Amino acid sequence: MLTPLEIQNKEFKRSLRGYSELEVDEFLDDVVRDFEALIRENAALKDQVARMDDRLEQYTRIEETLKRALISAEEAAGDMRAAAQREAELITREAHEHARRQIEVAEKECAVAHEMMTKARHEYVAFLARVKAELRAQLDTVSQLLSSRGEPEPDLKGEQA
């Protein structure tokens, strides 16, 4: 690639019917100025590309960091969901176990109450039997007493107490 200095120092051979030396020098000066401007613009563009490459690299690192953070967040959310599911299952099992124990206690209490009621009925029936037996004994005693005195026995079968 030519440099502006090489263009400026370029010398051409003289010929009899050659170009105007002044015009060639002016043209070369214009070419040098334009070439220098292009070199400066090229350097500026290279700097800009380098800065853009740096920014792109920075954004790429940020993107990777965000991807890792997102993956970590998704994993954490999955872990939290799984933990919540396990806790819910544990609470449900404990509730079922507690309910089962409560039902067992209620069934035992019901059986005890039924047994006590059955025993109370038997005691009631036995009590009535004793009262009837005592009343019959009393009636027999009264009948004997009345019979020994010669008095008639009252008819108690039609009466109800």
C-alpha positions, 0 to 999 in steps of 0.5 A: 500500500502506498503512503502519502509520503511516497505519493508526494515524493514520486518523481516522473521522468521528463519527456518532450511532450509530457504533462504539465509539471504543475498540474501533475504536482497539484493533482498529486497534492490533491491525491495526497490530501485525499489519501491522508483523509482516507487513512485517518478515516480508516484509522477512525473506523478501525478504532470504532470497530475495536470499541464495538468489538469490546462492547460486543464482547462485554455484552456477550459476557453479560448475556452469558452471565444472565443465561447462567443466572436464569438457569440458576433461578429456574433450578432454584424455582424447581427446587422450591417447587419440589420442596413445597410439594414434599412439604404438602405431601408430608402435611397431608400424610400427617393430617391423614394420620391424625384423622385416623388416630382421632377416628380410632379414639372416637370408635373406642369411646363409642364402644365404651359408651355402648358397653356402658349403655348395655351394662346399664340396661342389664342393671335396669332389667335386673333392678326391675326384676328385683323390684317385681320380686320384692313386690310379689313377695310383699303381695304374697305377704299381704295375701297371707296376712289377709287370708289369715284374717279371713279377709278377701284379697283385692283384685290388683290385676286390673290396676296398673301402677 
